[in-house]
Amino acid sequence: MSDGGAEHRRRLETLYAAANIQRLFPSVLSLAAEGVSRIEAVIGPEHFHGAGAAHGAVYFKLLDDAAFFAANTLVPDVFVLTASFTISLTAPLGPGRVVAEGRWTSGRRRTLFADSVLYASDGSEAGRGSGVFMRSRMSLRGLPGYGD
């Protein structure tokens, strides 16, 4: 994308922040370049399952969002939808600041593919994700947080 790409990425960041789910899983999305995303969050006991580590829902949320928004940076007109998403939990995730990084891997027309990695507070890998994303018919301009 040309210089309109930076504006599209800023609007996607605002859309992400405005989503109701952010009240349950507060995090910050950064889209520095087309096809790349970074999400930062703080994991605490409210995210833990009975054995004292982050629940799989936390892994899914962060990994899916990272891959999803990396893909949606390439689609300036409509919201993309997650068609399928696979995760691997590679290590227990304890408390602290975590980072999920997403990267678009292929596809631009109807279907896009993107991967993501979740890093624990010490920088070690805690999970991986891989998704298939499809263009929807929902205009981005009409969505809260993205529109004018």
ChimeraX attribute file (.defattr): number of C-alpha atoms within 10 A of each C-alpha:
attribute: neighborCount
match mode: 1-to-1
recipient: residues
	/A:1	12
	/A:2	6
	/A:3	7
	/A:4	9
	/A:5	16
	/A:6	16
	/A:7	12
	/A:8	22
	/A:9	25
	/A:10	17
	/A:11	19
	/A:12	24
	/A:13	19
	/A:14	18
	/A:15	17
	/A:16	21
	/A:17	17
	/A:18	15
	/A:19	12
	/A:20	10
	/A:21	11
	/A:22	12
	/A:23	10
	/A:24	9
	/A:25	17
	/A:26	13
	/A:27	18
	/A:28	16
	/A:29	24
	/A:30	20
	/A:31	22
	/A:32	14
	/A:33	14
	/A:34	20
	/A:35	22
	/A:36	25
	/A:37	27
	/A:38	23
	/A:39	20
	/A:40	19
	/A:41	17
	/A:42	16
	/A:43	22
	/A:44	15
	/A:45	12
	/A:46	13
	/A:47	19
	/A:48	18
	/A:49	12
	/A:50	7
	/A:51	7
	/A:52	15
	/A:53	18
	/A:54	20
	/A:55	17
	/A:56	17
	/A:57	13
	/A:58	15
	/A:59	23
	/A:60	20
	/A:61	13
	/A:62	28
	/A:63	29
	/A:64	28
	/A:65	22
	/A:66	31
	/A:67	32
	/A:68	32
	/A:69	31
	/A:70	31
	/A:71	33
	/A:72	28
	/A:73	26
	/A:74	22
	/A:75	22
	/A:76	18
	/A:77	16
	/A:78	17
	/A:79	22
	/A:80	26
	/A:81	18
	/A:82	18
	/A:83	12
	/A:84	12
	/A:85	18
	/A:86	13
	/A:87	18
	/A:88	15
	/A:89	15
	/A:90	12
	/A:91	14
	/A:92	15
	/A:93	27
	/A:94	19
	/A:95	17
	/A:96	13
	/A:97	16
	/A:98	23
	/A:99	24
	/A:100	28
	/A:101	24
	/A:102	30
	/A:103	22
	/A:104	26
	/A:105	17
	/A:106	14
	/A:107	15
	/A:108	16
	/A:109	10
	/A:110	11
	/A:111	16
	/A:112	25
	/A:113	22
	/A:114	26
	/A:115	26
	/A:116	26
	/A:117	24
	/A:118	29
	/A:119	19
	/A:120	21
	/A:121	18
	/A:122	9
	/A:123	11
	/A:124	13
	/A:125	19
	/A:126	21
	/A:127	23
	/A:128	22
	/A:129	24
	/A:130	22
	/A:131	22
	/A:132	22
	/A:133	24
	/A:134	22
	/A:135	20
	/A:136	14
	/A:137	11
	/A:138	13
	/A:139	14
	/A:140	21
	/A:141	15
	/A:142	12
	/A:143	15
	/A:144	13
	/A:145	17
	/A:146	19
	/A:147	13
	/A:148	8
